[in-house]
Amino acid sequence: MTLVRTLYKPLGPLLGVAGGLLAGRLSGHLWKLVSGEQEPPAANRQDRGWGEVLLAATLQGAVFGLVKAAVDRGGATLFDKVTGEWPGDKGDGHKT
């Protein structure tokens, strides 16, 4: 690993925090569009049904996964453009 790629290491957690905040806001907005309610139900709310709780968790998980991948990929792409080095594994295109 080169020195330039090592510089990317501290950016990962910062991007993760920013992505988490963004994902939280996006999932809240999506839940409001789907249900009309301000916040998704907590899993331990007795007055909410299984379907509603699981749907909210599914939407939240999908949004967090999407935002994490977009932030990670965007950060790596930007780092590559600025430094000329890809910060992660380049891979050979084949899975074993």
Residue pairs with C-beta under 8 A, 6 or more apart in sequence:
2 85
4 83
4 85
5 85
5 87
7 83
8 75
8 76
8 79
8 87
11 75
11 79
12 72
12 75
15 71
15 72
15 75
16 68
16 71
18 71
19 67
19 68
19 70
19 71
19 72
20 64
20 67
22 67
22 71
23 63
23 64
23 66
23 67
23 68
26 63
26 67
27 40
27 59
27 60
27 63
27 64
28 38
28 39
28 40
30 59
30 63
31 37
31 39
31 40
31 56
31 59
31 60
32 38
34 55
34 59
35 52
35 56
40 56
40 57
40 59
40 60
41 48
41 52
41 53
41 56
42 48
42 53
43 53
43 57
45 53
75 87
76 86
76 87
76 88
79 85
79 86
79 87
80 86
80 87
